[in-house]
Amino acid sequence: MAIEEIRNFRLQKLKKLQEAGMDPFTGKTKRDFSIGEVLEKWSNFENNEKISHVVGRVMALRGQGALIFVDIDDGTGKIQSLLKKGDIEDSLLTLFEETIDLGDFIEVSGTFFVTKRGEKTIAVKDWRILTKSLHPLPEKWHGLQDVEERYRKRYLDILLNPELKKIIELKAKFWLHTREFLNKKGFIEVETPTFEITTGGAEANPFMTHHDDFDIDVYMRISVGELWQKRLLAAGLSKTYEIGRVYRNEGTSPEHVQEFTNCEFYSSYCNFEEGVAFTEELVKEVVSRTFGKMNFETRGFKINLEGNWPRLNYVETVKEKTGLDVMKASEKELKEKLKELKVDYEDKNRERLVDSLWKYCRRQITGPAWLIGHPKFISPLAKAVDGNGELVERAQLILAGAEVGNGYEELNNPIEQKERFEEQQKLLKGGDKVAMMPDFEFVEMLEHGMPPAFGMGFGERLFSFLVDKPIRETQIFPLMRPKKESK
């Protein structure tokens, strides 16, 4: 039967409910217990003890006529109910059989009993409609098969896919435990602007929009307030963090989406070694409390997060895997090596070429491991290593061939920061869309003085790796193109 025919048939049932005096879209229920509470407290109830009202969505219907079993689910649990001739008025039994479909929301009242098969069940004495569903649910066992349809009708995907519901619950715990850890360590949660005049804190192509009242173009932020949080360090807030949305106008892949949630924290008077150790402690505790384990299989890698995480040197790792020293190689040599390795790359500048070569190497690393010793020219906001002005105190967390965390000892020298911003400005003028926009007001803040500090960012990508799902799959409502209207 075509969808429109089913809808028309259900509209007739809706009319029949109205004629019977039932509101098919009522706003009121008489629920006494959630189904989860009923199941949890079941031992407190005696057989044939009356329960006033339980509500939920009809997820299964079995039988007809004198005996109808119905499974209802309210989001806290599922329970079987039985409508049986003799237990319920004949008119109500007939009305149920003639009008109720899968997907409807109903309210039932009756008594408790356990079937011969041990199934906890409500013997229904009375029922009423709460919401009449006009469209059918997808077939239970196959659900929504088309990926685009699943994302577009996420409400049905979640309803029929227990694994997806579990991911949503795990993600909420992931952020809850992150907050609890940072709060416990004396950090204060802050909110920073999502509209910016210049985007800072990362290298990415931003989304742009127009502010009508100010009549200016503004950008959606590409980091979780990095340059703002550093201003707060200068203001005397010694430990800050923010968990919020980030927007990057870039391609989609299993590791990349245009809108996602990240956490960034900043700690005054915390050096590089202390910051890396702190982050490792944070991630381990959050993962352990969220998942109850430290061993994972993801993206074809077997990962163990226990023990001390080894450190890999950026320059040495690239040289070991490609034979090229990125500190000495010319742009011509970099391009030749990338072509030899069959790596697609953007021919923009030395920074992009080196980054493309590193990403080739990164895919071969299981982790967890800390990547350190990055070249300064790819790290505009990180402080230089003492005694080696060409490298910086930066750490990236590598897991299953990807970067899932990034942090550094913060550059607080305004003179050097201005010079690095000017280099990024040259890259932007040369056509590099992901180079960092200079923020000279931030430089002015540094001239007033910012304490030594360490900062780190991580989030949704790390979570997606831990559940071994593409990052888009772990989002509740991924962005979709508008649905094409049929002619």
TATA-V100255 format. One record per residue. SS is DSSP state (hx for helix, st for strand, lp for the rest). Layout:
ss
SS
SS
This chain:
ss
lp
lp
hx
hx
hx
hx
hx
hx
hx
hx
hx
hx
hx
hx
hx
hx
hx
hx
hx
lp
lp
lp
lp
lp
st
lp
lp
lp
lp
lp
lp
lp
lp
lp
hx
hx
hx
hx
hx
hx
lp
hx
hx
hx
lp
lp
lp
lp
lp
st
st
st
st
st
st
st
st
st
st
st
st
st
st
st
lp
lp
st
st
st
st
st
st
st
lp
lp
lp
lp
st
st
st
st
st
st
st
st
lp
lp
st
lp
hx
hx
hx
hx
hx
hx
hx
hx
hx
hx
lp
lp
lp
lp
lp
st
st
st
st
st
st
st
st
st
st
lp
lp
lp
lp
lp
st
st
st
st
st
st
st
st
st
st
st
st
lp
lp
lp
lp
lp
lp
lp
lp
lp
lp
lp
lp
lp
lp
lp
hx
hx
hx
hx
hx
hx
lp
hx
hx
hx
hx
hx
hx
hx
lp
hx
hx
hx
hx
hx
hx
hx
hx
hx
hx
hx
hx
hx
hx
hx
hx
hx
hx
hx
hx
hx
hx
hx
lp
lp
lp
st
st
lp
lp
lp
lp
lp
st
st
lp
lp
lp
lp
lp
lp
lp
lp
lp
lp
lp
st
st
st
st
lp
lp
lp
lp
st
st
st
st
st
lp
lp
lp
lp
lp
hx
hx
hx
hx
hx
hx
hx
hx
hx
lp
lp
lp
lp
st
st
st
st
st
st
st
st
st
lp
lp
lp
lp
lp
st
lp
lp
st
lp
lp
st
st
st
st
st
st
st
st
st
st
lp
lp
lp
hx
hx
hx
hx
hx
hx
hx
hx
hx
hx
hx
hx
hx
hx
hx
hx
hx
hx
hx
hx
lp
lp
lp
st
st
st
st
lp
lp
st
st
st
st
lp
lp
lp
lp
lp
st
st
st
st
hx
hx
hx
hx
hx
hx
hx
hx
hx
lp
lp
lp
lp
lp
lp
lp
lp
hx
hx
hx
hx
hx
hx
hx
hx
hx
hx
lp
lp
lp
lp
lp
lp
lp
lp
lp
hx
hx
hx
hx
hx
hx
hx
hx
hx
hx
hx
hx
hx
lp
lp
lp
lp
st
st
st
st
st
st
lp
st
st
hx
hx
hx
lp
lp
lp
st
lp
st
st
lp
lp
st
st
st
st
st
lp
st
st
st
st
st
st
lp
lp
st
st
st
st
st
st
st
st
st
lp
lp
lp
hx
hx
hx
hx
hx
hx
hx
hx
hx
hx
hx
hx
hx
hx
hx
hx
lp
lp
lp
lp
lp
lp
lp
lp
lp
lp
hx
hx
hx
hx
hx
hx
hx
hx
hx
lp
lp
lp
lp
st
st
st
st
st
st
st
hx
hx
hx
hx
hx
hx
hx
lp
lp
lp
lp
hx
hx
hx
hx
lp
lp
lp
lp
lp
lp
lp
lp
lp
lp
lp
lp
lp
